[in-house]
Amino acid sequence: MIDTKQRDRLRELASQWVEFASMPVMKTRRDGWRNIKDLKNTTPMILVETCMLSDYIGEDELVNTDPYLRNIEKSLFEQVRHAQEIGDDIVLEPFFQIEWEIEESGYGVSLEAHHATAENGSDVGYDFEFGIQSEDDFAKLKHRERAVDREKTQQNKALLEGIFGDILPIKIGGYDNFDLQPGYSPWLGNFFNGLTMDLFKMVGNDNLLFWMYDKPEYIHKLMRFIADDRIARYAWLEQEGLLYVNKGTYNPCPGSYGFVSDLPDKTEDVTRKDCWVWTESQESEPMSPDMFKEFFLPYMKQACEPFGLAYYACCERVDDRLEHVAQAIPNLRAVSVSGWSDLFKVGDMCAGKYVYSRKPTPAYISGKYPDWDRLEKDVADTLEGAKDCSLEFCFRDIYTIDGERERLSRWTSMVREQIGNS
């Protein structure tokens, strides 16, 4: 049972959500994001990721006590506060989307993370058990099994409909396929193809680096196993009718919107060809481009092939290997450009071909002392390097702002001012 105070809180947030979703600017923003993904050299779009900020929504600001409803409250509150305060190009849809309840078994070796926490309770680091340390450990591996709990999913939908469905309709679509912190926005219509992330969790960094020289067959065997498992997951989702076209929603793993004209408008018989996929390989960034091409890219290519469009990279450097990626993944449409990349070289490589999805350096705005001079230069260099590109700013991986939420709106205003002056 949910008491009146908790119910009223969810209804209040749902009403605020609908108020924002009904604003004409939301259509303008959808069109703007679509223009970017359609490779039009138009006004850049801006988005700040707030879901990973440990101090954006305080636990003392939440009133629901049931874990599921508390997570829903936090998700609603985060998006509403975001829309109220930051002034970026966030899009709120006139519905609330929840994911399918899916159970998935393990690989046979633990990928569990062991977290360390800071004094304020935020995660500051984590480690894994690294269950593959020799060839003997390969016998432990098994492909994962998965099942969808349609009854539980419908129960979740009915629960929310009974609380605020008359205000904000509930839709089902997407699934949580990434190890995200509680409170992450629940519309997860993305496909995460980070194969080397699981590889790293299995073997650890030392083995990952040494085995390419000492035991290259180990790396290939593991990458083949992980890729086959991931491809089987995608195929299962398609066969079970659990896919939806993720072109009209926020895709949280790459941190951008999927609005694009080159994917269809479908609600039934959705296949992978109708969807975006996100692939990245941060763990192989220390390797040379040629080693990346040999050991990892072929498996990433196979997992991406069935999809309509692909978004590549996260925080890793891309200017030294983008040519290899583009050759292997012909459906590539957008490229993440972090501070580790040569902003100007990537601009030349992306112009007219791929979205320049800029990820500003989060360290500049984090902690007690944000560096506004560096932030301003960061934006100026981006605008110069990407002057011939379809450009979006997606400020991700900000974990703390020392309680100063106004930093986010200040950064957004600074970007808009520089765009206007460029």
Residue pairs with C-beta under 8 A, 6 or more apart in sequence:
2 64
2 66
2 69
2 163
5 63
6 63
6 64
6 65
6 66
6 69
6 73
7 163
9 63
9 64
9 73
10 64
10 69
10 72
10 73
10 76
10 163
10 164
11 163
11 164
11 167
13 73
13 76
13 77
13 80
13 164
14 76
14 96
14 164
14 167
14 168
15 167
15 168
16 80
16 84
17 76
17 79
17 80
17 92
17 96
17 168
18 94
18 167
18 168
20 26
20 80
20 83
20 84
20 92
21 92
21 93
21 94
22 94
26 91
26 92
26 93
29 45
29 89
29 90
29 91
30 91
30 248
30 257
30 259
32 42
32 43
32 45
32 89
33 45
33 89
33 91
33 256
33 257
33 259
33 392
34 259
34 260
34 261
35 42
35 390
36 42
36 44
36 45
36 355
36 390
36 391
36 392
37 257
37 258
37 259
37 260
37 261
37 333
37 334
37 355
37 390
38 260
38 261
38 262
38 390
39 333
39 352
39 353
39 354
39 355
39 390
40 390
41 388
41 389
41 390
42 390
43 419
44 383
44 386
44 391
44 392
44 393
44 415
44 419
45 89
45 257
45 391
45 392
45 393
46 88
46 89
46 392
46 393
46 395
46 412
46 415
46 416
47 88
47 89
47 90
47 255
47 256
47 257
47 392
47 393
47 394
47 395
48 82
48 86
48 88
48 395
48 398
48 408
48 411
48 412
49 252
49 255
49 394
49 395
49 396
49 397
49 398
50 56
50 78
50 81
50 82
50 86
50 398
50 408
51 78
51 180
51 183
51 184
51 185
51 252
52 181
52 184
52 396
52 397
52 398
52 399
53 398
53 399
53 400
53 401
54 120
54 121
54 122
54 123
54 399
54 400
55 120
55 122
55 400
55 401
55 402
55 403
56 78
56 81
56 401
56 405
57 74
57 77
57 78
57 81
57 183
61 77
62 70
62 73
62 74
62 77
63 73
64 70
64 72
64 73
68 156
68 159
69 159
69 163
71 182
71 183
71 186
72 160
72 186
74 182
74 183
75 183
75 184
75 185
75 186
76 96
78 183
78 185
79 90
79 92
79 185
82 88
82 90
83 90
83 92
85 405
85 406
85 408
85 409
86 408
86 409
86 412
87 409
87 412
87 413
87 416
88 412
91 250
91 257
93 248
93 249
94 168
94 169
95 168
95 169
95 170
95 171
96 160
96 168
96 169
96 170
96 171
96 186
96 187
97 170
97 171
97 172
97 173
97 174
97 186
97 187
97 189
97 249
98 153
98 156
98 157
98 160
98 170
98 171
98 172
98 186
98 187
99 172
99 173
99 174
99 175
99 176
99 186
99 187
99 188
100 148
100 150
100 153
100 172
100 173
100 174
100 175
100 242
101 148
101 149
101 150
101 152
101 153
101 156
102 146
102 147
102 148
102 149
102 175
102 176
102 242
103 146
103 147
103 148
103 149
104 144
104 145
104 146
104 233
105 144
105 145
105 146
106 144
107 141
107 142
107 143
107 144
107 198
107 202
107 229
108 140
108 141
108 142
109 129
109 131
109 132
109 137
109 140
109 141
109 202
110 128
110 129
110 131
111 128
111 129
111 131
111 198
111 201
111 202
112 128
112 129
113 126
113 127
113 128
113 179
113 201
114 126
114 127
114 128
114 129
115 123
115 125
115 126
116 123
116 124
116 125
116 126
117 123
117 124
118 124
120 400
122 399
122 400
123 181
123 399
128 200
128 201
128 204
130 201
130 202
130 203
130 204
130 207
131 137
131 140
131 202
132 138
132 140
132 141
132 202
132 203
132 207
132 222
133 203
133 204
133 207
135 215
135 218
138 221
138 222
141 225
143 225
143 228
143 229
143 232
144 229
144 233
146 233
146 236
148 240
148 242
153 172
157 170
157 172
160 170
161 170
173 187
173 189
173 244
174 186
174 187
174 188
174 189
174 190
174 244
174 246
174 249
175 188
175 237
175 242
176 184
176 186
176 188
177 188
177 190
177 191
177 192
177 233
178 188
178 190
178 192
178 252
178 253
180 252
184 252
185 250
185 252
187 249
187 250
187 252
188 252
189 244
189 246
189 249
189 251
189 258
189 275
190 246
190 251
190 252
190 253
190 254
190 276
190 278
191 234
191 246
191 272
191 275
191 276
191 277
191 278
191 307
192 253
192 278
193 230
193 277
193 278
193 279
193 280
193 300
193 303
193 304
194 278
194 279
194 280
194 281
194 282
194 314
195 223
195 226
195 227
195 230
195 279
195 281
195 296
195 299
195 300
195 303
196 223
196 281
196 282
196 283
196 284
196 296
197 282
197 283
198 226
199 208
199 219
199 222
199 223
199 226
199 283
200 208
200 283
202 222
203 211
203 218
203 222
205 283
207 218
208 219
208 283
209 286
209 287
211 218
211 219
212 219
212 287
212 291
212 295
216 295
219 295
220 295
223 295
223 296
223 299
224 299
226 299
227 299
227 300
227 302
227 303
230 303
231 302
231 303
231 306
234 272
234 303
234 306
237 243
238 270
238 271
238 272
241 270
243 270
243 271
243 272
243 274
243 275
244 267
244 270
245 263
245 264
245 265
245 266
245 267
245 270
245 274
245 275
246 258
246 275
246 276
247 258
247 259
247 260
247 263
247 265
247 275
247 276
248 258
248 259
249 257
249 258
250 256
250 257
250 258
251 257
251 258
251 276
251 278
251 311
253 278
254 278
254 311
254 314
254 334
254 336
254 357
254 394
255 359
255 394
255 396
256 311
256 334
256 357
256 392
256 394
258 276
260 276
260 309
260 333
262 308
262 309
262 333
263 274
263 275
263 276
263 308
263 309
264 274
266 274
271 306
272 306
272 307
272 308
273 306
273 307
273 308
274 308
275 307
275 308
275 309
276 307
276 308
276 309
276 310
276 311
276 333
277 303
277 304
277 307
277 309
277 310
277 311
278 310
278 311
278 312
279 300
279 303
279 304
279 310
279 311
279 312
279 329
280 312
280 313
280 314
280 316
280 336
281 292
281 296
281 300
281 313
281 316
282 314
282 315
282 316
284 291
284 292
284 295
284 296
284 316
285 316
285 317
285 340
287 295
289 320
289 321
289 324
292 321
292 324
293 321
293 324
293 328
297 324
297 325
297 328
298 328
300 328
300 329
301 328
301 329
304 310
304 329
304 331
305 331
307 331
308 331
309 331
309 332
309 333
309 334
310 329
310 331
310 332
310 333
310 334
311 333
311 334
311 335
311 336
311 357
312 318
312 322
312 325
312 329
312 332
312 334
312 335
312 336
313 335
313 336
313 337
313 338
314 336
314 338
314 359
315 336
315 338
315 340
315 359
315 397
316 338
316 340
317 338
317 340
317 341
318 325
318 335
318 336
318 337
318 338
318 341
318 346
319 341
319 342
319 345
319 346
319 349
322 335
322 346
322 349
323 349
325 332
326 332
326 353
326 354
332 354
333 354
333 355
334 354
334 355
334 357
335 346
335 350
335 354
335 355
335 356
335 357
336 357
336 359
336 394
337 343
337 346
337 350
337 356
337 357
337 358
337 359
337 382
337 386
338 359
338 361
339 359
339 360
339 361
339 378
343 358
343 381
343 382
343 384
343 385
343 386
344 381
344 384
344 385
346 356
346 385
346 386
347 356
347 385
347 386
347 387
347 388
347 389
348 388
350 356
350 386
350 389
350 390
351 388
351 389
352 388
352 389
354 389
354 390
355 389
355 390
355 391
355 392
356 385
356 386
356 389
356 390
356 391
356 392
357 392
357 394
358 382
358 386
358 391
358 392
358 393
358 394
359 394
359 395
359 396
359 397
360 375
360 378
360 379
360 382
360 393
360 395
361 374
361 378
362 395
362 396
362 397
362 398
362 399
364 370
364 371
364 374
364 375
364 378
365 371
365 375
365 395
365 398
365 401
365 407
365 408
365 411
366 398
366 399
366 400
366 401
366 402
367 400
367 402
368 402
370 401
370 407
372 410
372 414
375 411
375 414
376 414
376 418
379 393
379 414
379 415
379 418
380 418
382 391
382 393
383 391
383 418
383 419
383 422
387 422
393 415
395 408
395 411
398 408
401 407
401 408
